[in-house]
Amino acid sequence: MELAIYDAFRKAGVEEEAAKAIAENLNTTISSAIERKVDSKQLATKSDIEHHYAVHSQQLATKGDIEQLRLETKAEIEKAKADIIKWIFGAIITAVGLATGIAMAIARVFFAA
């Protein structure tokens, strides 16, 4: 294999010493890579990648659903808050009107001419 690499570089116009050094370096690198044992736990199959992609997609969808739910809940809280303010304002107006009516009735009883 080293000879084929050397020949390819020589045909490409690379000087003899440089071609020889490159071929030896590539051969050493390839040989050491082949000799290294690869742990099968570090390898991912196509189904592993597809599963990871599916899980990641579900996580993104779940995050989107949570954000949508948060926005809907916030809108419902704002609506309830507006309703409460409206009812409290109405109750205050009613209480003031009722108190005024009672005060006028009492004044009429005590100050009747």
FIKOLZA-1660 file (N, C-alpha, C; in steps of 0.1 Angstrom, whole numbers, plus 5000, padded with zeros to 4 digits):
% residues 113
   i   px   py   pz ch aa at
   1 5008 4988 5000  A  M  N
   1 5000 5000 5000  A  M CA
   1 5009 5013 5000  A  M  C
   2 5020 5012 5007  A  E  N
   2 5028 5024 5008  A  E CA
   2 5034 5027 4994  A  E  C
   3 5037 5017 4987  A  L  N
   3 5043 5019 4973  A  L CA
   3 5032 5026 4964  A  L  C
   4 5020 5022 4965  A  A  N
   4 5009 5028 4957  A  A CA
   4 5008 5043 4960  A  A  C
   5 5008 5046 4973  A  I  N
   5 5007 5060 4978  A  I CA
   5 5019 5068 4972  A  I  C
   6 5031 5062 4974  A  Y  N
   6 5043 5068 4969  A  Y CA
   6 5043 5071 4954  A  Y  C
   7 5038 5061 4946  A  D  N
   7 5037 5062 4932  A  D CA
   7 5027 5073 4928  A  D  C
   8 5016 5074 4935  A  A  N
   8 5006 5084 4932  A  A CA
   8 5011 5098 4935  A  A  C
   9 5019 5100 4945  A  F  N
   9 5025 5113 4948  A  F CA
   9 5036 5117 4938  A  F  C
  10 5043 5107 4934  A  R  N
  10 5054 5109 4924  A  R CA
  10 5048 5113 4910  A  R  C
  11 5037 5106 4907  A  K  N
  11 5030 5110 4894  A  K CA
  11 5024 5124 4895  A  K  C
  12 5020 5128 4907  A  A  N
  12 5014 5141 4909  A  A CA
  12 5025 5152 4909  A  A  C
  13 5038 5148 4908  A  G  N
  13 5048 5158 4907  A  G CA
  13 5055 5161 4920  A  G  C
  14 5052 5154 4931  A  V  N
  14 5058 5156 4944  A  V CA
  14 5072 5150 4944  A  V  C
  15 5082 5157 4950  A  E  N
  15 5096 5153 4950  A  E CA
  15 5097 5139 4957  A  E  C
  16 5107 5132 4953  A  E  N
  16 5109 5118 4958  A  E CA
  16 5110 5117 4973  A  E  C
  17 5117 5126 4980  A  E  N
  17 5119 5125 4995  A  E CA
  17 5105 5128 5001  A  E  C
  18 5098 5139 4996  A  A  N
  18 5085 5143 5002  A  A CA
  18 5075 5132 5000  A  A  C
  19 5075 5126 4988  A  A  N
  19 5065 5115 4985  A  A CA
  19 5068 5103 4994  A  A  C
  20 5080 5100 4996  A  K  N
  20 5084 5089 5005  A  K CA
  20 5080 5092 5019  A  K  C
  21 5082 5104 5024  A  A  N
  21 5079 5108 5038  A  A CA
  21 5063 5107 5040  A  A  C
  22 5056 5112 5030  A  I  N
  22 5042 5112 5031  A  I CA
  22 5036 5098 5031  A  I  C
  23 5041 5090 5022  A  A  N
  23 5037 5076 5021  A  A CA
  23 5039 5069 5034  A  A  C
  24 5051 5070 5040  A  E  N
  24 5054 5064 5052  A  E CA
  24 5045 5069 5064  A  E  C
  25 5043 5082 5064  A  N  N
  25 5035 5088 5075  A  N CA
  25 5021 5082 5073  A  N  C
  26 5015 5082 5061  A  L  N
  26 5001 5077 5059  A  L CA
  26 5000 5062 5063  A  L  C
  27 5010 5055 5059  A  N  N
  27 5011 5040 5062  A  N CA
  27 5011 5038 5077  A  N  C
  28 5019 5046 5084  A  T  N
  28 5020 5045 5099  A  T CA
  28 5007 5048 5105  A  T  C
  29 5001 5059 5101  A  T  N
  29 4988 5064 5106  A  T CA
  29 4977 5054 5104  A  T  C
  30 4976 5048 5092  A  I  N
  30 4966 5038 5089  A  I CA
  30 4968 5026 5097  A  I  C
  31 4980 5021 5098  A  S  N
  31 4983 5009 5105  A  S CA
  31 4980 5010 5120  A  S  C
  32 4983 5022 5126  A  S  N
  32 4980 5023 5140  A  S CA
  32 4965 5025 5142  A  S  C
  33 4958 5030 5132  A  A  N
  33 4943 5031 5134  A  A CA
  33 4937 5018 5133  A  A  C
  34 4942 5009 5124  A  I  N
  34 4937 4995 5123  A  I CA
  34 4940 4987 5135  A  I  C
  35 4952 4989 5141  A  E  N
  35 4956 4982 5153  A  E CA
  35 4948 4985 5165  A  E  C
  36 4944 4998 5166  A  R  N
  36 4936 5002 5178  A  R CA
  36 4923 4995 5178  A  R  C
  37 4919 4990 5189  A  K  N
  37 4907 4984 5191  A  K CA
  37 4896 4994 5193  A  K  C
  38 4885 4993 5186  A  V  N
  38 4874 5002 5188  A  V CA
  38 4864 4996 5197  A  V  C
  39 4860 5003 5208  A  D  N
  39 4850 4998 5217  A  D CA
  39 4836 4998 5210  A  D  C
  40 4830 4987 5209  A  S  N
  40 4817 4986 5202  A  S CA
  40 4806 4995 5209  A  S  C
  41 4808 4998 5222  A  K  N
  41 4798 5006 5229  A  K CA
  41 4799 5021 5224  A  K  C
  42 4810 5024 5218  A  Q  N
  42 4812 5038 5213  A  Q CA
  42 4806 5039 5198  A  Q  C
  43 4803 5028 5192  A  L  N
  43 4798 5029 5179  A  L CA
  43 4783 5030 5179  A  L  C
  44 4777 5038 5169  A  A  N
  44 4763 5040 5168  A  A CA
  44 4758 5034 5155  A  A  C
  45 4748 5026 5156  A  T  N
  45 4742 5020 5144  A  T CA
  45 4732 5030 5139  A  T  C
  46 4727 5027 5127  A  K  N
  46 4717 5036 5121  A  K CA
  46 4704 5036 5129  A  K  C
  47 4700 5025 5135  A  S  N
  47 4689 5025 5144  A  S CA
  47 4691 5033 5157  A  S  C
  48 4704 5033 5162  A  D  N
  48 4707 5041 5173  A  D CA
  48 4705 5056 5170  A  D  C
  49 4710 5060 5159  A  I  N
  49 4709 5074 5155  A  I CA
  49 4694 5078 5152  A  I  C
  50 4687 5069 5146  A  E  N
  50 4672 5071 5143  A  E CA
  50 4665 5072 5157  A  E  C
  51 4668 5064 5166  A  H  N
  51 4662 5064 5179  A  H CA
  51 4665 5077 5186  A  H  C
  52 4678 5081 5186  A  H  N
  52 4682 5094 5192  A  H CA
  52 4675 5105 5186  A  H  C
  53 4674 5105 5173  A  Y  N
  53 4667 5116 5166  A  Y CA
  53 4652 5116 5170  A  Y  C
  54 4646 5105 5171  A  A  N
  54 4631 5104 5175  A  A CA
  54 4630 5109 5189  A  A  C
  55 4638 5106 5198  A  V  N
  55 4638 5110 5212  A  V CA
  55 4640 5126 5212  A  V  C
  56 4649 5130 5205  A  H  N
  56 4652 5145 5204  A  H CA
  56 4640 5152 5199  A  H  C
  57 4634 5147 5188  A  S  N
  57 4622 5153 5182  A  S CA
  57 4611 5153 5192  A  S  C
  58 4609 5143 5200  A  Q  N
  58 4598 5142 5210  A  Q CA
  58 4601 5153 5221  A  Q  C
  59 4614 5154 5225  A  Q  N
  59 4617 5164 5235  A  Q CA
  59 4614 5178 5230  A  Q  C
  60 4617 5181 5217  A  L  N
  60 4614 5194 5212  A  L CA
  60 4599 5196 5211  A  L  C
  61 4592 5186 5207  A  A  N
  61 4577 5187 5207  A  A CA
  61 4571 5189 5221  A  A  C
  62 4577 5182 5231  A  T  N
  62 4572 5184 5244  A  T CA
  62 4575 5198 5249  A  T  C
  63 4587 5203 5246  A  K  N
  63 4590 5217 5250  A  K CA
  63 4580 5227 5243  A  K  C
  64 4577 5224 5231  A  G  N
  64 4567 5233 5224  A  G CA
  64 4553 5232 5231  A  G  C
  65 4549 5220 5234  A  D  N
  65 4536 5218 5241  A  D CA
  65 4536 5225 5255  A  D  C
  66 4547 5224 5262  A  I  N
  66 4548 5230 5275  A  I CA
  66 4547 5246 5273  A  I  C
  67 4554 5251 5263  A  E  N
  67 4554 5265 5261  A  E CA
  67 4539 5270 5257  A  E  C
  68 4533 5262 5249  A  Q  N
  68 4519 5265 5245  A  Q CA
  68 4510 5265 5257  A  Q  C
  69 4511 5255 5266  A  L  N
  69 4503 5254 5278  A  L CA
  69 4506 5265 5287  A  L  C
  70 4519 5269 5288  A  R  N
  70 4522 5281 5297  A  R CA
  70 4515 5293 5292  A  R  C
  71 4515 5296 5278  A  L  N
  71 4509 5307 5273  A  L CA
  71 4494 5307 5275  A  L  C
  72 4488 5295 5273  A  E  N
  72 4473 5294 5275  A  E CA
  72 4470 5297 5290  A  E  C
  73 4478 5291 5299  A  T  N
  73 4475 5293 5313  A  T CA
  73 4477 5308 5317  A  T  C
  74 4487 5314 5311  A  K  N
  74 4489 5328 5314  A  K CA
  74 4477 5337 5309  A  K  C
  75 4472 5333 5298  A  A  N
  75 4460 5340 5292  A  A CA
  75 4448 5338 5301  A  A  C
  76 4446 5326 5306  A  E  N
  76 4434 5323 5315  A  E CA
  76 4436 5330 5328  A  E  C
  77 4448 5331 5333  A  I  N
  77 4450 5339 5346  A  I CA
  77 4447 5353 5344  A  I  C
  78 4451 5359 5333  A  E  N
  78 4449 5373 5330  A  E CA
  78 4434 5376 5328  A  E  C
  79 4427 5366 5322  A  K  N
  79 4412 5368 5321  A  K CA
  79 4405 5367 5334  A  K  C
  80 4409 5358 5342  A  A  N
  80 4404 5356 5356  A  A CA
  80 4407 5369 5364  A  A  C
  81 4418 5374 5363  A  K  N
  81 4422 5386 5370  A  K CA
  81 4413 5398 5366  A  K  C
  82 4411 5399 5353  A  A  N
  82 4402 5410 5348  A  A CA
  82 4388 5408 5354  A  A  C
  83 4383 5395 5354  A  D  N
  83 4369 5393 5359  A  D CA
  83 4369 5396 5374  A  D  C
  84 4379 5393 5381  A  I  N
  84 4379 5396 5396  A  I CA
  84 4378 5411 5398  A  I  C
  85 4387 5418 5391  A  I  N
  85 4387 5433 5392  A  I CA
  85 4373 5438 5389  A  I  C
  86 4367 5433 5378  A  K  N
  86 4354 5438 5374  A  K CA
  86 4343 5435 5385  A  K  C
  87 4344 5423 5391  A  W  N
  87 4334 5420 5402  A  W CA
  87 4337 5428 5414  A  W  C
  88 4349 5430 5418  A  I  N
  88 4352 5438 5430  A  I CA
  88 4348 5452 5428  A  I  C
  89 4350 5458 5416  A  F  N
  89 4346 5471 5413  A  F CA
  89 4331 5473 5414  A  F  C
  90 4324 5463 5409  A  G  N
  90 4309 5463 5410  A  G CA
  90 4304 5461 5424  A  G  C
  91 4311 5453 5432  A  A  N
  91 4307 5451 5446  A  A CA
  91 4310 5464 5454  A  A  C
  92 4321 5471 5451  A  I  N
  92 4323 5484 5458  A  I CA
  92 4312 5494 5454  A  I  C
  93 4309 5495 5442  A  I  N
  93 4299 5504 5437  A  I CA
  93 4285 5501 5444  A  I  C
  94 4282 5488 5445  A  T  N
  94 4270 5484 5451  A  T CA
  94 4270 5487 5466  A  T  C
  95 4281 5484 5473  A  A  N
  95 4283 5487 5487  A  A CA
  95 4281 5502 5490  A  A  C
  96 4288 5510 5482  A  V  N
  96 4287 5525 5483  A  V CA
  96 4272 5529 5481  A  V  C
  97 4266 5524 5471  A  G  N
  97 4252 5527 5469  A  G CA
  97 4243 5523 5480  A  G  C
  98 4245 5511 5485  A  L  N
  98 4237 5506 5496  A  L CA
  98 4239 5514 5509  A  L  C
  99 4252 5517 5511  A  A  N
  99 4255 5525 5523  A  A CA
  99 4249 5539 5522  A  A  C
 100 4249 5545 5510  A  T  N
 100 4243 5558 5508  A  T CA
 100 4228 5557 5511  A  T  C
 101 4222 5547 5506  A  G  N
 101 4207 5545 5507  A  G CA
 101 4204 5543 5522  A  G  C
 102 4211 5535 5529  A  I  N
 102 4209 5533 5543  A  I CA
 102 4211 5546 5551  A  I  C
 103 4221 5553 5548  A  A  N
 103 4224 5566 5554  A  A CA
 103 4212 5576 5552  A  A  C
 104 4207 5576 5540  A  M  N
 104 4196 5585 5537  A  M CA
 104 4183 5580 5544  A  M  C
 105 4181 5567 5545  A  A  N
 105 4169 5562 5553  A  A CA
 105 4170 5566 5567  A  A  C
 106 4182 5564 5573  A  I  N
 106 4184 5568 5587  A  I CA
 106 4182 5583 5589  A  I  C
 107 4187 5590 5580  A  A  N
 107 4186 5605 5581  A  A CA
 107 4171 5609 5580  A  A  C
 108 4164 5602 5572  A  R  N
 108 4150 5605 5570  A  R CA
 108 4142 5602 5583  A  R  C
 109 4145 5591 5589  A  V  N
 109 4139 5587 5602  A  V CA
 109 4142 5597 5613  A  V  C
 110 4154 5600 5614  A  F  N
 110 4158 5609 5625  A  F CA
 110 4155 5624 5623  A  F  C
 111 4155 5627 5610  A  F  N
 111 4153 5642 5607  A  F CA
 111 4140 5644 5599  A  F  C
 112 4131 5636 5602  A  A  N
 112 4118 5638 5595  A  A CA
 112 4111 5651 5600  A  A  C
 113 4106 5658 5591  A  A  N
 113 4100 5670 5595  A  A CA
 113 4085 5669 5597  A  A  C
% end
